[in-house]
Amino acid sequence: MSEEKTFRNDDEEDRTDLDNLISEIALQGLQNLEESTAMSEEKSEIRTLSEEQSTVKSLLRERLREHIEQAAKAKEQKLDPLSGPETALSLEPRRTAIIVIDLQNGIVGMPGGAPHSKPAIIANCARLLAAARASGAQPILVYVGGSPDGDDRLKPTSDQPMRSTGPLPPDWSELIPELDRQPGDIVILKRQWGAFYGTGLDLQLRRRNLATIILCGISTEFGVESTARDAYERGHELIFAEDAMTGSTAESHANSVQRIFPRMGRVRSSGQIIAALKG
């Protein structure tokens, strides 16, 4: 009897151990299943994210391709500012002034000038002046200068300060002879880029009832644009002689001619302006 009881107890203990082992295996299997499911979900999320990234990359590549094609097309067309839709150019010479900016010895003698060469824009300015005088429009010749000691020059703290090499040559501010200055021409001395501040230009325009301004000279993005902005804010009609001005770089000239000037007035060629002056 005692041996039978002993065997029974041993059997029960074995069964209990087996049940415990089965439970442990089942629990471990469940944990493994949960981990496997989590890993599968994580992999699925990674696949989904990868697919989304691939889609975004494809869209970016497509946008980049379109941008490159547009840029190539724009470059091929050269974004000619005179090729777009134009309003008819009709001028009343007696109410029109042509303002020539900074065609003086010191500035014309500086290196550079793009996209038009300085001899080319000087020739076109001279043609415009001759047509203006013949039609009765008012020539205004603007030059930049100041006191011999330079104390009336602007001296801002800037990232790209204007270069100064000491006193300027005596003839630095003299107008170039190609302008063929006449007794009826108005001459304006300015001390900064723009021709309005601190000068008599606004008074001369208003008292002579000059409402329309033709602008040309050097440089497109400095003297010409600064004067144009002031004139625009004073309510003047503006016409820009694109081939009678040039910039320090072709890019800066294009920025003014293509993006700024069309919002303030009309961009035309010298030939078109001369034809309008002649009527």
C-alpha positions in Angstrom: 0.0 0.0 0.0 2.7 2.4 0.9 4.6 1.7 -2.3 1.4 2.2 -4.3 0.8 5.6 -2.6 4.4 6.5 -3.2 4.0 5.8 -6.9 0.7 7.7 -7.1 2.3 10.8 -5.4 5.3 10.6 -7.8 2.9 10.3 -10.7 0.9 13.3 -9.5 4.1 15.3 -9.0 5.2 14.4 -12.5 1.8 15.4 -13.9 2.0 18.7 -12.1 5.5 19.3 -13.4 4.3 18.5 -16.9 1.4 20.8 -16.5 3.7 23.6 -15.3 6.0 22.9 -18.2 3.2 23.0 -20.7 2.0 26.2 -19.2 5.4 27.7 -19.4 5.8 26.6 -23.0 2.3 28.0 -23.8 3.1 31.3 -22.1 6.4 31.5 -23.9 4.7 30.7 -27.2 2.2 33.4 -26.6 4.9 35.9 -25.8 6.8 34.8 -28.9 3.6 35.2 -30.9 3.0 38.7 -29.5 6.6 39.7 -30.2 6.3 38.2 -33.7 3.0 40.1 -34.3 4.6 43.3 -33.0 7.6 42.8 -35.3 5.3 42.1 -38.2 3.3 45.3 -37.5 6.6 47.2 -37.1 7.8 45.8 -40.4 4.5 46.7 -42.0 4.8 50.2 -40.7 8.4 50.4 -42.0 7.2 49.2 -45.4 4.4 51.7 -45.4 6.8 54.5 -44.4 9.3 53.4 -47.0 6.5 53.4 -49.6 5.5 56.9 -48.6 9.1 58.1 -48.8 9.4 56.5 -52.2 6.2 58.4 -53.3 7.5 61.7 -51.9 10.8 61.2 -53.7 9.1 60.4 -56.9 7.0 63.6 -56.6 10.1 65.7 -55.8 11.9 64.2 -58.8 9.0 65.1 -61.0 8.8 68.6 -59.6 12.5 69.0 -60.1 12.3 67.8 -63.6 9.5 70.3 -64.4 11.5 73.1 -62.8 14.6 72.2 -64.9 12.5 72.1 -68.0 10.9 75.5 -67.2 14.3 77.0 -66.4 15.7 75.7 -69.7 12.7 77.1 -71.6 13.0 80.5 -69.9 16.8 80.6 -70.7 16.1 79.6 -74.3 13.6 82.4 -74.6 16.0 84.8 -72.7 13.0 86.3 -70.9 12.9 89.3 -73.3 11.2 92.1 -71.3 10.1 93.7 -74.6 8.4 90.5 -75.9 5.3 90.5 -73.7 2.0 92.2 -74.2 2.5 96.0 -74.4 0.3 99.0 -74.1 0.5 101.5 -76.9 3.2 104.1 -76.3 1.9 107.6 -77.0 3.8 110.6 -75.6 3.0 114.3 -75.2 6.5 115.8 -75.6 5.7 119.1 -73.8 4.8 117.1 -70.7 7.6 114.7 -70.9 11.1 114.7 -69.4 14.1 112.4 -70.3 16.3 111.9 -67.2 19.8 110.7 -68.0 21.5 109.2 -64.9 25.2 109.5 -64.1 26.8 109.6 -67.6 29.8 111.4 -66.3 33.6 110.9 -66.7 34.2 109.1 -63.4 31.4 106.5 -63.7 31.6 105.9 -67.4 35.3 105.3 -66.9 34.7 102.5 -64.4 35.2 98.9 -65.6 32.2 96.7 -66.3 28.7 97.2 -67.5 26.3 94.4 -68.6 24.4 93.3 -70.6 24.8 96.4 -72.8 28.2 97.9 -73.4 28.7 101.5 -72.2 29.5 102.8 -75.7 26.2 101.3 -76.9 24.0 102.8 -74.1 25.8 106.2 -74.5 24.9 106.2 -78.2 21.3 105.3 -77.4 21.1 108.0 -74.7 22.5 110.6 -77.2 19.8 109.5 -79.7 17.0 109.9 -77.1 18.3 113.3 -76.1 18.4 114.5 -79.7 14.8 113.3 -80.3 13.7 114.9 -77.0 15.1 118.3 -77.9 13.7 118.1 -81.4 10.2 117.3 -80.2 10.1 119.7 -77.3 10.5 117.2 -74.4 12.7 118.3 -71.5 16.2 116.9 -71.1 17.4 116.5 -67.5 21.1 115.5 -67.0 21.8 114.1 -63.6 25.3 113.5 -62.1 26.6 112.5 -58.7 29.1 114.5 -56.8 29.8 116.3 -53.5 32.2 118.3 -51.5 36.0 117.9 -52.0 36.4 116.5 -48.5 33.7 113.9 -49.1 31.9 114.7 -45.8 28.5 114.9 -47.6 28.7 111.3 -48.9 26.7 108.6 -47.4 28.7 106.3 -45.2 26.5 103.5 -43.9 27.7 100.5 -42.0 27.1 97.8 -44.6 28.2 94.3 -45.6 29.5 95.6 -49.0 30.6 99.2 -48.5 31.2 101.3 -51.5 34.9 101.5 -52.4 36.7 104.8 -51.9 40.2 105.5 -53.0 40.5 109.0 -51.5 39.8 112.3 -53.2 38.1 112.1 -56.6 39.8 113.4 -59.8 38.8 117.0 -60.6 36.8 115.9 -63.7 35.2 112.9 -62.1 31.7 114.5 -62.0 31.9 116.2 -65.4 29.2 115.1 -67.9 30.5 113.2 -70.9 30.6 115.3 -74.1 28.5 112.8 -76.0 25.4 114.2 -74.2 25.9 117.4 -76.2 24.6 119.6 -73.3 22.4 122.4 -74.5 21.4 125.7 -72.8 17.8 124.5 -72.3 18.9 121.2 -70.5 18.4 121.0 -66.8 21.4 119.8 -64.8 20.9 118.1 -61.4 23.6 117.4 -58.8 22.8 114.5 -56.5 24.8 113.1 -53.6 23.4 109.5 -53.5 21.9 106.9 -55.9 18.5 108.6 -56.3 18.0 111.9 -58.0 15.1 113.2 -55.9 16.3 113.5 -52.3 18.1 116.7 -51.5 17.9 118.1 -55.1 15.6 120.4 -57.1 14.4 117.7 -59.4 10.9 117.4 -58.0 10.4 121.2 -58.1 11.5 121.4 -61.7 9.2 118.6 -62.8 6.1 120.0 -61.0 6.6 123.6 -62.0 7.2 122.7 -65.6 4.1 120.4 -65.5 6.2 117.4 -66.6 4.2 114.2 -65.8 6.0 111.6 -67.8 9.6 110.6 -67.3 11.8 108.6 -69.6 14.7 107.0 -67.7 18.1 105.9 -68.9 21.8 105.8 -67.8 24.0 104.0 -65.4 23.6 101.9 -63.4 20.3 100.1 -63.9 19.9 98.7 -60.4 21.4 101.7 -58.5 20.9 105.2 -59.9 18.2 104.4 -62.4 16.1 102.1 -60.1 16.4 104.4 -57.1 15.3 107.4 -59.1 12.5 105.4 -60.6 11.2 104.3 -57.2 11.0 107.9 -56.0 9.3 109.0 -59.2 6.8 106.2 -59.0 5.9 107.1 -55.4 5.4 110.8 -56.5 2.9 109.7 -59.1 4.9 110.1 -62.3 4.3 108.1 -65.5 7.5 106.1 -66.1 9.1 104.8 -69.3 12.3 102.8 -69.2 14.7 102.8 -72.2 16.0 99.2 -71.7 18.8 99.4 -74.3 19.9 102.8 -73.0 20.9 101.6 -69.5 23.2 98.9 -68.2 23.9 97.3 -64.9 26.9 96.2 -62.9 26.0 92.6 -63.9 23.6 91.2 -66.5 21.7 89.5 -63.7 21.1 92.7 -61.7 20.0 94.5 -64.8 17.6 91.7 -65.7 16.1 91.7 -62.2 15.3 95.4 -62.5 14.1 95.3 -66.1 12.0 92.1 -65.7 10.7 92.2 -62.2 10.7 95.8 -60.9 10.3 98.3 -63.8 7.2 96.6 -65.4 5.4 97.1 -62.1 6.1 100.9 -62.1 5.9 101.8 -65.7 6.6 100.6 -69.3 9.8 99.1 -70.5 10.6 99.9 -74.2 13.5 100.2 -76.6 15.1 103.5 -77.6 13.7 103.1 -81.1 10.1 102.7 -79.8 10.5 105.8 -77.5 12.0 107.9 -80.3 9.1 106.9 -82.6 6.6 108.0 -79.9 8.4 111.3 -79.4 8.1 112.0 -83.1 4.4 111.1 -83.0 
